[in-house]
Amino acid sequence: MSIRAVAREAYREALPALGASVVGGLFAGVVLGGMRSELQQVPGLLVLVPALLATRGNVYGSLGARLATGLHQGLLEPSIDLGNERLRGAIAAAITNGLLVSVFAATAAYVLLGLLGQAAASLPTLVAVSLLAGLFSGITLTVAVVSVVFVGFRRGQNPDTLVGPIVTTTGDVFGMAFLLLAARIVLSVGGL
């Protein structure tokens, strides 16, 4: 296969996912723009946004890479079988890591804002918002990543090419939407 053919195939597989990533990023920006009230009511929430979005990409990108490697090595079959110990383990590790990093990000934001003399919501409020957003987006990202990796592999596409743009898009769109939802839930119970 020539270099031109390899490049053409890579672009054919990646361009639709990259296009969706751009649209998803714009949608996430619109959601962020609509969060003015929540950002004012939960000081420090804006500091969490980049940290939470980046960690979603890292944690669930790793899940996608782990699954893709398992498929390429023949350790996983390209079917969603929750009885498969490897699949369950990868999913459990991703969700656990996502929740732990959510707590860490909220705590780090609280400490950093305190050291800088900036206003911040209470630590329990920031942790609750971060944990809820992490749980909701973790479930959604897990379903998206597992589905895209397995379906793409069955259709002859390289899942490594699909994982990055899909995780980025899904993480940005649902990460922002669930951060807004989590803030509203925590605020509706009066904060913590």
SETIKOL-984823 format. One record per residue (C-alpha): residue number from 1; residue in one letter; chain; x negated, y negated, z negated. Coordinates in nm, 2 decimals. Layout:
R   num   residu   chaine        u        v        w
R   NUM        A        A        X        Y        Z
...
//
This chain:
R   num   residu   chaine        u        v        w
R     1        M        A     0.00     0.00     0.00
R     2        S        A    -0.14    -0.34     0.10
R     3        I        A    -0.19    -0.63    -0.14
R     4        R        A     0.08    -0.82     0.06
R     5        A        A     0.33    -0.53     0.01
R     6        V        A     0.25    -0.51    -0.36
R     7        A        A     0.30    -0.89    -0.41
R     8        R        A     0.62    -0.88    -0.21
R     9        E        A     0.76    -0.60    -0.42
R    10        A        A     0.66    -0.78    -0.75
R    11        Y        A     0.83    -1.09    -0.63
R    12        R        A     1.14    -0.90    -0.52
R    13        E        A     1.17    -0.75    -0.87
R    14        A        A     1.08    -1.05    -1.07
R    15        L        A     1.25    -1.35    -0.89
R    16        P        A     1.61    -1.27    -0.99
R    17        A        A     1.51    -1.23    -1.36
R    18        L        A     1.30    -1.55    -1.35
R    19        G        A     1.59    -1.74    -1.20
R    20        A        A     1.82    -1.61    -1.47
R    21        S        A     1.55    -1.72    -1.72
R    22        V        A     1.56    -2.08    -1.60
R    23        V        A     1.94    -2.09    -1.62
R    24        G        A     1.93    -1.93    -1.96
R    25        G        A     1.68    -2.18    -2.09
R    26        L        A     1.89    -2.47    -1.97
R    27        F        A     2.19    -2.32    -2.14
R    28        A        A     1.99    -2.29    -2.47
R    29        G        A     1.90    -2.65    -2.44
R    30        V        A     2.27    -2.74    -2.40
R    31        V        A     2.35    -2.54    -2.72
R    32        L        A     2.07    -2.72    -2.90
R    33        G        A     2.20    -3.05    -2.79
R    34        G        A     2.54    -2.96    -2.93
R    35        M        A     2.40    -2.87    -3.27
R    36        R        A     2.36    -3.23    -3.39
R    37        S        A     2.59    -3.20    -3.68
R    38        E        A     2.44    -2.87    -3.80
R    39        L        A     2.09    -3.01    -3.76
R    40        Q        A     2.18    -3.31    -3.98
R    41        Q        A     2.36    -3.09    -4.24
R    42        V        A     2.08    -2.84    -4.27
R    43        P        A     1.75    -3.04    -4.28
R    44        G        A     1.47    -2.82    -4.15
R    45        L        A     1.68    -2.62    -3.91
R    46        L        A     1.52    -2.80    -3.61
R    47        V        A     1.17    -2.69    -3.74
R    48        L        A     1.30    -2.33    -3.73
R    49        V        A     1.41    -2.33    -3.37
R    50        P        A     1.08    -2.29    -3.19
R    51        A        A     0.96    -2.04    -3.45
R    52        L        A     1.27    -1.82    -3.43
R    53        L        A     1.29    -1.83    -3.05
R    54        A        A     0.92    -1.74    -3.01
R    55        T        A     0.94    -1.46    -3.26
R    56        R        A     1.25    -1.31    -3.09
R    57        G        A     1.05    -1.30    -2.77
R    58        N        A     0.75    -1.14    -2.94
R    59        V        A     0.94    -0.88    -3.14
R    60        Y        A     1.18    -0.77    -2.86
R    61        G        A     0.92    -0.81    -2.59
R    62        S        A     0.72    -0.56    -2.79
R    63        L        A     1.02    -0.33    -2.80
R    64        G        A     1.06    -0.35    -2.43
R    65        A        A     0.69    -0.28    -2.37
R    66        R        A     0.71     0.02    -2.61
R    67        L        A     1.01     0.16    -2.43
R    68        A        A     0.85     0.10    -2.08
R    69        T        A     0.53     0.28    -2.19
R    70        G        A     0.74     0.57    -2.32
R    71        L        A     0.92     0.60    -1.99
R    72        H        A     0.60     0.57    -1.79
R    73        Q        A     0.43     0.84    -2.00
R    74        G        A     0.74     1.07    -1.99
R    75        L        A     0.79     1.04    -2.37
R    76        L        A     1.14     0.90    -2.32
R    77        E        A     1.41     0.99    -2.08
R    78        P        A     1.58     0.69    -1.91
R    79        S        A     1.91     0.74    -2.09
R    80        I        A     2.04     0.58    -2.40
R    81        D        A     2.04     0.86    -2.65
R    82        L        A     2.05     0.74    -3.01
R    83        G        A     1.97     1.09    -3.12
R    84        N        A     1.62     1.05    -2.97
R    85        E        A     1.39     0.99    -3.27
R    86        R        A     1.14     0.78    -3.06
R    87        L        A     1.42     0.54    -2.94
R    88        R        A     1.57     0.51    -3.29
R    89        G        A     1.23     0.44    -3.44
R    90        A        A     1.15     0.17    -3.19
R    91        I        A     1.49     0.00    -3.24
R    92        A        A     1.46     0.02    -3.62
R    93        A        A     1.11    -0.12    -3.61
R    94        A        A     1.22    -0.41    -3.39
R    95        I        A     1.52    -0.51    -3.59
R    96        T        A     1.33    -0.47    -3.92
R    97        N        A     1.04    -0.69    -3.78
R    98        G        A     1.29    -0.94    -3.65
R    99        L        A     1.45    -0.98    -3.99
R   100        L        A     1.12    -0.99    -4.18
R   101        V        A     0.99    -1.26    -3.95
R   102        S        A     1.31    -1.46    -3.99
R   103        V        A     1.26    -1.47    -4.36
R   104        F        A     0.89    -1.56    -4.32
R   105        A        A     0.98    -1.84    -4.07
R   106        A        A     1.24    -1.99    -4.30
R   107        T        A     1.00    -1.97    -4.60
R   108        A        A     0.71    -2.12    -4.40
R   109        A        A     0.93    -2.40    -4.27
R   110        Y        A     1.05    -2.48    -4.62
R   111        V        A     0.70    -2.48    -4.77
R   112        L        A     0.56    -2.68    -4.47
R   113        L        A     0.83    -2.95    -4.50
R   114        G        A     0.78    -2.97    -4.87
R   115        L        A     0.40    -3.02    -4.83
R   116        L        A     0.47    -3.29    -4.57
R   117        G        A     0.72    -3.46    -4.80
R   118        Q        A     1.00    -3.41    -4.55
R   119        A        A     1.36    -3.33    -4.64
R   120        A        A     1.46    -2.96    -4.62
R   121        A        A     1.77    -2.77    -4.71
R   122        S        A     1.74    -2.53    -5.00
R   123        L        A     1.53    -2.22    -4.94
R   124        P        A     1.83    -1.98    -4.97
R   125        T        A     2.02    -2.19    -4.71
R   126        L        A     1.73    -2.17    -4.46
R   127        V        A     1.67    -1.80    -4.53
R   128        A        A     2.05    -1.72    -4.49
R   129        V        A     2.08    -1.91    -4.16
R   130        S        A     1.76    -1.75    -4.03
R   131        L        A     1.86    -1.40    -4.14
R   132        L        A     2.21    -1.42    -4.00
R   133        A        A     2.07    -1.55    -3.67
R   134        G        A     1.80    -1.28    -3.67
R   135        L        A     2.05    -1.01    -3.73
R   136        F        A     2.30    -1.12    -3.46
R   137        S        A     2.03    -1.19    -3.20
R   138        G        A     1.85    -0.87    -3.29
R   139        I        A     2.15    -0.66    -3.22
R   140        T        A     2.22    -0.84    -2.89
R   141        L        A     1.85    -0.83    -2.78
R   142        T        A     1.82    -0.46    -2.87
R   143        V        A     2.12    -0.38    -2.65
R   144        A        A     2.00    -0.60    -2.37
R   145        V        A     1.64    -0.47    -2.37
R   146        V        A     1.73    -0.10    -2.40
R   147        S        A     1.99    -0.13    -2.12
R   148        V        A     1.77    -0.33    -1.88
R   149        V        A     1.46    -0.11    -1.93
R   150        F        A     1.65     0.21    -1.88
R   151        V        A     1.87     0.10    -1.60
R   152        G        A     1.58    -0.07    -1.42
R   153        F        A     1.37     0.24    -1.45
R   154        R        A     1.64     0.47    -1.32
R   155        R        A     1.68     0.23    -1.02
R   156        G        A     1.31     0.26    -0.94
R   157        Q        A     1.21    -0.08    -1.08
R   158        N        A     0.91    -0.13    -1.31
R   159        P        A     1.05    -0.21    -1.65
R   160        D        A     0.73    -0.40    -1.74
R   161        T        A     0.83    -0.66    -1.48
R   162        L        A     1.18    -0.69    -1.61
R   163        V        A     1.12    -0.71    -1.99
R   164        G        A     0.95    -1.05    -2.01
R   165        P        A     1.21    -1.26    -1.83
R   166        I        A     1.51    -1.07    -1.97
R   167        V        A     1.38    -1.10    -2.33
R   168        T        A     1.31    -1.47    -2.28
R   169        T        A     1.65    -1.54    -2.13
R   170        T        A     1.85    -1.33    -2.37
R   171        G        A     1.65    -1.45    -2.67
R   172        D        A     1.69    -1.82    -2.58
R   173        V        A     2.05    -1.81    -2.49
R   174        F        A     2.17    -1.58    -2.77
R   175        G        A     1.91    -1.70    -3.02
R   176        M        A     2.04    -2.06    -3.00
R   177        A        A     2.40    -1.95    -2.99
R   178        F        A     2.36    -1.73    -3.30
R   179        L        A     2.15    -1.99    -3.48
R   180        L        A     2.45    -2.23    -3.43
R   181        L        A     2.69    -1.96    -3.55
R   182        A        A     2.47    -1.87    -3.85
R   183        A        A     2.45    -2.24    -3.95
R   184        R        A     2.82    -2.28    -3.93
R   185        I        A     2.88    -1.96    -4.13
R   186        V        A     2.64    -2.07    -4.41
R   187        L        A     2.78    -2.43    -4.41
R   188        S        A     3.14    -2.29    -4.42
R   189        V        A     3.06    -2.12    -4.75
R   190        G        A     2.91    -2.44    -4.89
R   191        G        A     2.54    -2.36    -4.82
R   192        L        A     2.34    -2.16    -5.07
//
